[in-house]
Amino acid sequence: MPENRYGIDSIRRAVEILRELVERGRLSLDESAALAGVSKSTAFRMLSTLQELELAERAPTGGYRPGSEALRWGLLLLGRLDVPEVAAGELRSVWLEVNETVGLAMFSGSRIVLTEILESPYPFRMAEVPGGVVPVHSSALGRAVAAFLDRTSLLPLLGPEPFPTASPNSPTQLAGLLPLLASVREVGYSVEIGESALGVACVAAPVFKRGQVVGAISIAGPRVRMSDERVEQLGKSISVAAGRISEKLSPGFQTPLLPGPGLDHPDLVPEAGGAGEA
């Protein structure tokens, strides 16, 4: 890092201690002094100041750990992270790598809506526009989200059976949809081949924030460029990219692939006379 002649060394060293407290979870006085490059007495004064500000506190097992104010700051920052802004860099990286149409869809009320589209540079490509509503049961984007929803959230999105279809390949009943959602949870991404539109293939993976699915990102292209082998390859790639976005939105969060919350629960077994009746 270039030297900053306006920098204040004591602040820099205190922040270094705070950063390591947050990353490691606990530091001893000796470790704090070594990290900051100061004497133990100076490190003690820094830690005492951090304690006064509630950015650090004594750990019951000895040493120091992050304080309540550090946690509050972290939660505030996470709450203000904007999903499209965080996802933008990953979407562009995927787009540059695959040369197919890449998109982001998110919840908007009781719908899943396309919010970002990067179109393929090929003349023959998938043409979408932001603001379009994503079909939950028949699209890769919709199923990537649906796989991690509970009954209360999922059934209103699906609507009554039979589900409307744009292709004879898409499921029209909940009973036919559930195995597809289970597959998403198992492999980490969803696959759609000729279901929302004939001749189109798409893969999508869920994006999470604070443990909740908030949307999905996708790669779509004409089936003639999307062999089974390429679909599998792109599915794995989009899953990795979605995981990186989720990690930025919720540091330390592990994407739940097996199983999803609620969909294997008896509440999602079709009920006689209910919205899920087969």
C-alpha positions as CSV (number, residue, x, y, z in Angstrom):
1,M,0.0,0.0,0.0
2,P,1.5,3.4,-0.9
3,E,2.5,5.6,2.0
4,N,-0.1,8.2,2.9
5,R,1.6,11.2,4.4
6,Y,-1.7,12.4,5.9
7,G,-2.4,9.1,7.6
8,I,-2.5,8.7,11.4
9,D,-0.6,5.6,12.5
10,S,-2.5,5.1,15.7
11,I,-5.8,5.0,13.9
12,R,-4.5,2.7,11.3
13,R,-3.2,0.3,14.0
14,A,-6.4,0.4,16.0
15,V,-8.4,-0.4,12.8
16,E,-6.1,-3.3,12.1
17,I,-6.8,-4.7,15.5
18,L,-10.6,-4.2,15.0
19,R,-10.4,-5.9,11.5
20,E,-8.6,-8.9,12.9
21,L,-11.1,-9.1,15.8
22,V,-13.9,-9.3,13.3
23,E,-12.2,-11.8,11.0
24,R,-10.8,-14.1,13.7
25,G,-13.5,-13.7,16.3
26,R,-11.1,-13.4,19.2
27,L,-7.6,-11.9,19.9
28,S,-5.3,-12.0,22.9
29,L,-3.4,-8.9,24.0
30,D,-0.2,-10.4,22.7
31,E,-1.7,-11.1,19.3
32,S,-3.2,-7.6,19.2
33,A,0.2,-6.0,19.9
34,A,2.0,-8.2,17.3
35,L,-0.6,-7.4,14.6
36,A,-0.5,-3.6,15.2
37,G,3.3,-3.6,15.7
38,V,3.1,-1.8,19.0
39,S,3.9,-2.6,22.7
40,K,1.5,-4.5,24.8
41,S,0.7,-1.4,26.9
42,T,-0.2,0.5,23.7
43,A,-2.3,-2.4,22.4
44,F,-4.0,-2.5,25.8
45,R,-4.9,1.2,25.5
46,M,-6.2,0.7,21.9
47,L,-8.3,-2.2,23.0
48,S,-9.6,-0.2,26.0
49,T,-10.7,2.5,23.7
50,L,-12.4,0.0,21.4
51,Q,-14.2,-1.4,24.5
52,E,-15.3,2.1,25.5
53,L,-16.9,2.5,22.0
54,E,-18.4,-1.0,22.3
55,L,-16.5,-2.1,19.2
56,A,-14.7,-4.7,21.3
57,E,-15.4,-6.6,24.6
58,R,-13.6,-9.0,26.9
59,A,-14.3,-12.7,25.9
60,P,-15.4,-15.0,28.7
61,T,-12.6,-17.4,27.7
62,G,-10.0,-14.7,27.7
63,G,-8.8,-12.1,25.2
64,Y,-11.1,-9.9,23.3
65,R,-13.9,-10.3,20.8
66,P,-16.0,-7.9,18.6
67,G,-18.4,-5.8,20.6
68,S,-22.1,-5.1,20.0
69,E,-21.5,-1.9,18.1
70,A,-19.3,-3.7,15.6
71,L,-22.1,-6.2,15.1
72,R,-24.6,-3.4,14.6
73,W,-22.4,-1.7,12.0
74,G,-22.0,-4.9,10.1
75,L,-25.8,-5.5,10.1
76,L,-26.5,-2.0,8.9
77,L,-24.0,-2.3,6.0
78,L,-25.5,-5.7,5.0
79,G,-29.0,-4.3,5.1
80,R,-28.1,-1.5,2.7
81,L,-26.4,-3.7,0.1
82,D,-28.3,-3.4,-3.1
83,V,-28.6,-6.8,-4.9
84,P,-28.4,-5.5,-8.5
85,E,-25.4,-3.3,-7.6
86,V,-23.6,-6.2,-5.9
87,A,-24.5,-8.6,-8.7
88,A,-23.4,-6.3,-11.6
89,G,-19.8,-7.3,-11.6
90,E,-20.5,-11.0,-11.6
91,L,-23.1,-10.7,-14.3
92,R,-20.6,-8.9,-16.6
93,S,-17.9,-11.4,-15.9
94,V,-20.2,-14.3,-16.8
95,W,-21.4,-12.4,-19.9
96,L,-17.9,-11.8,-21.1
97,E,-17.0,-15.4,-20.6
98,V,-20.0,-17.2,-22.2
99,N,-21.2,-14.7,-24.9
100,E,-24.8,-15.6,-24.2
101,T,-27.7,-13.5,-22.6
102,V,-27.2,-13.1,-18.9
103,G,-29.9,-12.0,-16.5
104,L,-30.9,-11.2,-12.9
105,A,-34.5,-11.7,-11.6
106,M,-35.8,-10.7,-8.2
107,F,-38.9,-10.7,-6.1
108,S,-41.2,-7.8,-6.6
109,G,-44.4,-8.1,-4.5
110,S,-45.9,-11.5,-5.4
111,R,-44.0,-11.9,-8.7
112,I,-40.5,-12.6,-9.9
113,V,-39.3,-9.9,-12.2
114,L,-36.3,-9.5,-14.6
115,T,-34.3,-6.6,-13.3
116,E,-31.1,-6.8,-15.3
117,I,-30.3,-8.1,-18.8
118,L,-27.0,-8.3,-20.7
119,E,-27.8,-9.5,-24.2
120,S,-25.6,-11.9,-26.2
121,P,-23.4,-10.2,-28.9
122,Y,-24.6,-12.9,-31.3
123,P,-27.2,-11.8,-33.9
124,F,-29.2,-14.9,-33.0
125,R,-29.8,-14.5,-29.3
126,M,-32.4,-14.3,-26.5
127,A,-34.0,-10.9,-26.4
128,E,-35.5,-9.9,-23.0
129,V,-36.2,-6.6,-21.4
130,P,-36.1,-5.6,-17.7
131,G,-39.5,-5.6,-16.1
132,G,-40.7,-8.8,-17.6
133,V,-42.5,-11.2,-15.2
134,V,-40.8,-14.6,-14.9
135,P,-43.0,-17.7,-15.0
136,V,-42.2,-19.6,-11.8
137,H,-43.0,-23.1,-12.9
138,S,-41.6,-23.2,-16.4
139,S,-38.5,-21.0,-16.3
140,A,-35.0,-21.7,-15.0
141,L,-35.0,-18.4,-13.2
142,G,-38.4,-19.1,-11.5
143,R,-37.5,-22.6,-10.5
144,A,-34.1,-21.5,-9.1
145,V,-36.0,-19.2,-6.7
146,A,-39.0,-21.5,-6.1
147,A,-36.7,-24.4,-4.9
148,F,-35.9,-22.5,-1.8
149,L,-39.4,-21.2,-0.8
150,D,-41.8,-22.6,1.7
151,R,-45.4,-23.3,1.0
152,T,-46.6,-19.9,2.1
153,S,-44.4,-18.1,-0.3
154,L,-44.5,-20.6,-3.2
155,L,-48.1,-21.4,-3.8
156,P,-49.3,-17.8,-4.3
157,L,-46.5,-17.4,-6.9
158,L,-47.6,-20.5,-8.8
159,G,-51.3,-19.7,-8.8
160,P,-54.0,-22.4,-9.5
161,E,-53.5,-25.6,-11.4
162,P,-53.2,-26.3,-14.2
163,F,-50.3,-23.8,-14.6
164,P,-50.3,-21.8,-17.9
165,T,-47.7,-23.0,-20.4
166,A,-45.9,-21.6,-23.4
167,S,-44.7,-25.1,-24.4
168,P,-45.8,-28.7,-24.0
169,N,-42.6,-29.4,-22.2
170,S,-43.3,-27.5,-19.0
171,P,-45.1,-28.9,-15.9
172,T,-48.8,-28.0,-15.4
173,Q,-49.2,-29.5,-11.9
174,L,-47.5,-29.2,-8.6
175,A,-46.8,-32.9,-8.5
176,G,-44.7,-32.6,-11.7
177,L,-42.9,-29.5,-10.5
178,L,-41.7,-30.7,-7.1
179,P,-39.1,-33.2,-8.5
180,L,-37.6,-30.4,-10.6
181,L,-37.3,-28.2,-7.6
182,A,-35.6,-31.0,-5.7
183,S,-33.1,-31.3,-8.5
184,V,-32.2,-27.6,-8.2
185,R,-31.5,-28.1,-4.5
186,E,-29.3,-31.1,-5.3
187,V,-27.1,-29.7,-8.0
188,G,-27.3,-26.0,-7.2
189,Y,-28.9,-24.7,-10.5
190,S,-32.0,-25.2,-12.6
191,V,-32.3,-26.1,-16.2
192,E,-35.0,-25.1,-18.7
193,I,-35.0,-26.5,-22.2
194,G,-37.8,-25.3,-24.5
195,E,-40.3,-24.8,-21.7
196,S,-40.8,-21.0,-21.6
197,A,-40.1,-20.8,-25.4
198,L,-39.3,-23.6,-27.9
199,G,-35.7,-23.7,-29.1
200,V,-34.4,-22.0,-26.0
201,A,-32.2,-23.3,-23.3
202,C,-31.5,-21.6,-19.9
203,V,-29.7,-22.3,-16.7
204,A,-30.2,-20.3,-13.5
205,A,-28.9,-20.3,-9.9
206,P,-30.4,-18.8,-6.7
207,V,-29.1,-15.7,-4.9
208,F,-29.4,-15.4,-1.2
209,K,-29.3,-12.5,1.3
210,R,-29.2,-13.2,5.0
211,G,-30.2,-16.8,4.4
212,Q,-33.3,-16.0,2.3
213,V,-33.5,-16.5,-1.5
214,V,-34.0,-13.0,-3.1
215,G,-33.6,-13.8,-6.7
216,A,-31.6,-15.7,-9.3
217,I,-29.1,-15.2,-12.2
218,S,-29.3,-17.0,-15.5
219,I,-27.6,-17.7,-18.8
220,A,-29.9,-18.3,-21.8
221,G,-29.3,-19.0,-25.5
222,P,-30.6,-20.8,-28.5
223,R,-30.7,-24.6,-28.2
224,V,-28.5,-24.9,-31.3
225,R,-25.6,-23.3,-29.2
226,M,-26.6,-25.0,-26.0
227,S,-25.7,-28.7,-26.2
228,D,-26.4,-30.9,-23.2
229,E,-22.7,-30.8,-22.3
230,R,-22.6,-27.0,-22.5
231,V,-25.8,-26.7,-20.5
232,E,-24.2,-28.7,-17.7
233,Q,-21.0,-26.6,-17.9
234,L,-22.9,-23.3,-17.8
235,G,-25.1,-24.6,-15.0
236,K,-22.0,-25.2,-12.8
237,S,-20.6,-21.8,-13.8
238,I,-23.8,-19.9,-13.0
239,S,-24.0,-21.7,-9.6
240,V,-20.5,-20.6,-8.7
241,A,-21.2,-17.0,-9.8
242,A,-24.5,-16.9,-7.8
243,G,-22.6,-18.2,-4.7
244,R,-20.1,-15.4,-5.0
245,I,-22.9,-12.8,-5.1
246,S,-24.6,-14.4,-2.1
247,E,-21.3,-14.4,-0.2
248,K,-20.9,-10.6,-0.9
249,L,-24.5,-10.0,0.3
250,S,-24.0,-12.2,3.4
251,P,-20.4,-12.9,4.3
252,G,-19.8,-16.4,5.6
253,F,-23.2,-17.6,4.3
254,Q,-23.2,-21.1,2.7
255,T,-25.8,-21.6,-0.1
256,P,-28.2,-24.3,1.1
257,L,-28.2,-26.9,-1.6
258,L,-29.5,-30.0,0.3
259,P,-32.4,-29.8,1.0
260,G,-34.3,-26.6,0.5
261,P,-36.5,-25.3,3.3
262,G,-40.0,-26.5,3.2
263,L,-40.4,-28.2,-0.1
264,D,-39.9,-31.7,1.3
265,H,-42.3,-30.9,4.1
266,P,-45.8,-32.5,4.1
267,D,-47.3,-29.0,3.8
268,L,-46.3,-29.1,0.1
269,V,-47.9,-32.4,-0.6
270,P,-50.9,-31.6,-2.8
271,E,-54.0,-31.3,-0.7
272,A,-57.4,-32.6,-1.7
273,G,-59.5,-29.7,-2.9
274,G,-56.6,-27.2,-2.2
275,A,-54.4,-25.1,-4.4
276,G,-52.0,-27.9,-4.9
277,E,-54.6,-30.6,-5.9
278,A,-53.3,-32.8,-8.7
